[in-house]
Amino acid sequence: MKGIPLKLVRQRVRVFKASPSGKMTARIRVNRGNLPAIKLGTARVRLARRGGKLQYRGSVLKVGKYLFRDAFIQQLANGRWHVMRRIDGKNRYPIDVVKIPLSGPLTQAFEDARDHIIAGGNAETAGVCTETTTEVMADPMNRHTQIRQVVLARLREQCGDSATFFDGLPAFVDAQELPAVAVWLSDAQYTGKMTDEDDWQAVLHIAVFIRAQAPDSELDMWMESTIFPALNDVPALSGLIDTLIPLGFNYQRDNEMATWAMAEITYQITYTN
């Protein structure tokens, strides 16, 4: 972390206070993603002079108090300006955004602080710190899997053995598997609202499948008595997503095989990798 302004590091830490309802523990989330060089300060080009004449070759880009050779400023398709540099060995895209790696230093600093607390003998604080480590060190590539698994685990608690569960949208639902509950994600996309964070949004689907001859009122009963109560109390989900906003409700029936009737509720979720 040497040389990087401390305020840029502090901006990467979010503290979630304990809530009187649900899980009564505070959480700390640390964004360990690479820091774009454009965040280091005002960018300007320092031109080289030779014999009193300006020379473009040998000029350097200065961002704040940091120098970047062979770099330039460019506005990307998302409208943001970034420091760019040509990368050797990249054949298809030989230009990339210049970023400062922070994963190693932030992880090391967090672990050092945790070990110091544990060595001090404060068991209660050490427990909080150890729990926080799990969130900080979580692999962002597994975020979608974690979200589905957390929701499915909560639904299993609510439903017990009365239903079959699917991790993802099933290609086929057999009559012997009914009733069934499926959880899947769609339309995941990068939002880019924060310059130095990988913030995303997606649509979370929870669907109930029952026999095709059942009326819609039976689907409504499943949603009201089982699905909604479960989704209103998923403490583990708060550590994986930032927001959960209802989008819509849909009924559907199997028109080909007349095997199932389905009710589906969708939510828009936002999360940071």
N, C-alpha and C positions, 0 to 999 in steps of 0.2 A: 504493500500500500504506500510505500515511500514515494513522495513527490506528488501524489494525487490529492487535491483539496479534500479535507475532511468532510465538508458539507455535501460533496457529491456522494460520499459513502453513506452518510446519515440519511440521505434521501432514499436509499435503497432498503431501509429498514422500516417495517410496518409492525406496530404493536396492536394486537387485538385484545381488548380488556375482557375480563371474565364477565359472564352474564349470569344474572340470578336464576335464569331458566336454562335448562339444558346442561351442558358441560361447564362446570364452574372452575375453569382454568384459563389463565391468560396465555396468549400465544405470541410468538415473535416470528415474523416471516422476513427472510433476508433474500433479496434478489442477487444471485451470484452470477448473472449473465455478464458478458463482456461489455465494457463501457465504451460507447462511441467516442472517438477522439474529438468530435465537434463539440462535446459537452465540456471540454477542458477550458474553454474561454473564447474570446474573440479571435477570429481567424484573419490572418493577413499574410501576404506574400513578401518575403524579404528578398529583394533582387540583388544579384551580385554585380559588382562593378569592376571593370578592368580598363585602366587607362582613362578613367573618368566617364566611360560609357557603360550604359546598362547592358548586362548580359543575362539573357533568359536562361541559358544553360548554367547550371550550378546554383540557381536560385532555390530557396527552401520555403516551405510553408510553416508559418508560426501560428500555433493555436494557444492562446494564453501565453505561458512562458515555456512552452514545449515546441521543439523543432521537429518537423517531419520532412525528410528529403524524398524527392521523387513523388511527392503527393500533390493533390489538387482538390479543389472544392467542386462538387457537382450536386445538382438537385435531382433527386430520384423520382420515380413515378408516383410515389405516395405524397409528393410535395415537400418533403424534408430535404434539407441540405446536409451533406455528409462529407467527411474527408475521405478521399479515395486514393488508392495506390495500385500500381500494376504489380501483379503477383506472378513470379516465375513458376513455371510448371503447371499453370492452369490454362489448358488449351482452349476450352470452350468459353469460359468467362475469365479472361486474364486480369480483370479489374475487380477489386473488392473493397468493402468499407473498412477503414482503419479502426480497430477497436483495441482497448486495453484489457487484457485478461485479468479477471478478478476472482475467479472461482477458487484458485489455490490459496491466495492470501486471505480471503474472507473465511474460508473453511478453517484454515490454520488458526486465525485469530479467534474464531468462535470456539474451537476445541481447546485452545489455551485458556480462555476465560472459563470454560466449563470445568476443566481440570483444576483450575485455581479455586473455584467455588467448592468442588468436591473435597479438595485437600484441606479446605478451611473447616470442614466438619459440619456445614449447614446442610443437613440431609434434605430438608424440605425444598430449599432453593435448588439443590443439586438435582432433585427429581424433576423440577420444572425445566431445568436446563437440558437434562437428558431427553425429555419429551420433545423439546423444541428442536434438538438436533435431528430428530427423525424427519421433521418437516423441512428443515434447511437442506438436508442431504438427500431429499427425495429425488429420484430420477425423473426429470420432466417428460422424458419419452414415454413413461408409463402412466401419464396423467389420465388419459381416457380410460385405460383399463381400471385404474384405481377408482375413478368416479363410478363406473358401472358396477364394480364389485361392492363398493360401499352401499350403493342404493339397493342392490340385490340382497346383500346381507340383512339390511333393515327390513326388506319386504319378506324375507324368509322368517325373520323373528315374528312378524305380524301374521303371516299366513300359516306358518307351521308346515305340516306335510299335506296340506289340502290342495296344493297346486304344483305344477311343473314349472321350473324356472329356466329362462333362456338368457344367456349373456350375448346379446346382439339380436337382430331381427331374424327370426327363423325363416328358412326357405320353405319349410313345410311343417304343418302342425297336424299330427295324427289325432284322431278322435280319442284314442286311448290316453293321450297326454293331457286332455282337458280336465279341469280348467288349467290354464297356463298363464304365466306372467313373463313378459319380455322387457328388457331394458336395453336401449341402444342410443347412440349419438349420431347426429348428421350435421351437415353444413358447418363443419368446423372451419374457421377462417381467422386469419391474423387481423387484428383491428388497428394496431399501431398507434394507439392513443398516447402511449408513453414512449418517449424517445429511447430510454435506456432499459426498457422492459419488454419482454415478449408477452404481450397481452392478447388473449384470444377470446372468441365467443363461439358457441355451438348450440345446437338444439338437442335437448335431452327428451327422449321418448320413453314413456312407461305405458305398456299396453296389457290389457287383460283379454284372454281368449276363453270363451265358453262355448257350449254346444250351440249349433246354428238355430235350433228350434226355440231357444230361450228368448224371451222378450227383452227389449232394451232396458226395462225396469230392473232386470236381474244384473245387467251390466252396471247400471247406476248404483245398485246396492253394493256391488263389489268395490266400486270407486269410493263411495261414501264411507263404508264401514272398514275398508282394508287399506286401500292405496293412499287416500288423503291423510288418514291418521299417521301412517308410516312416514310419509314425506314431510310431515310437519315436525318430525322429531328425528333428525339424522345428524347427531353431533359431529360425527367423523367427516361429514361432507363439508363442514365449515372450514376445514383445513385444506381443502382441495379446490374450492371455487370461491369467487368473490360475491357473486350475485346469483339468485335463482328467481326468475320472473315468469309467471304463467303466460303461455302464448295462446293455447286453444284446446278444444276438446273435439274429438271426432269419433263417429260410429262407422263401422265397416263390417260387411258380411262376405263370406266366401261364396261368390256367385258361380264358381266352376264345380266344386265338389260338395258344396252345401255342408261343410264340416264344422265351421266355426262362425261365431259372431265376435266382434272385437270392439272394445272401447279404448281409445288412446288419448292420453293427455300429454301435452308438450310444454316444455319450459325452455326459455332462453337462459343459458348460463354464461358467465364470464369468468375467466381464470387467467392466472399469470404463470408462465413457465420460467 
